[in-house]
Amino acid sequence: MDTWIGSIAAVLTTVSFVPQAVKVIRERRTEGISLAMYVLFTLGVGLWLVYGALIRSYPVVLANGVTLALAGAILALKIRLG
């Protein structure tokens, strides 16, 4: 049961980044996004990914791998576009 709750939470928090990533990629506008927040968040997600690998937790690795890709794309565009 605990794994299911964690998996559902992981899916919901990961999917929550899809609309923002799609919007930023389509509009190529990042004025309303905090650079500091995305730097810290992306680093945090990267560390969660490492943690998931260390404890061999598939849901943690998968969710944070996808979230890292989405947050990384947003961060890259924020840095590139200003």
Buried (B, 14 or more C-beta within 10 A) or exposed (E): EEEEEBBEEBBEEBEEBEEBBEBBEEEEEBEEBEEEEBBEBBEBBBEBBEEBEEEEBEBBBBBBBBBBBBBBBBBEBBEEEE
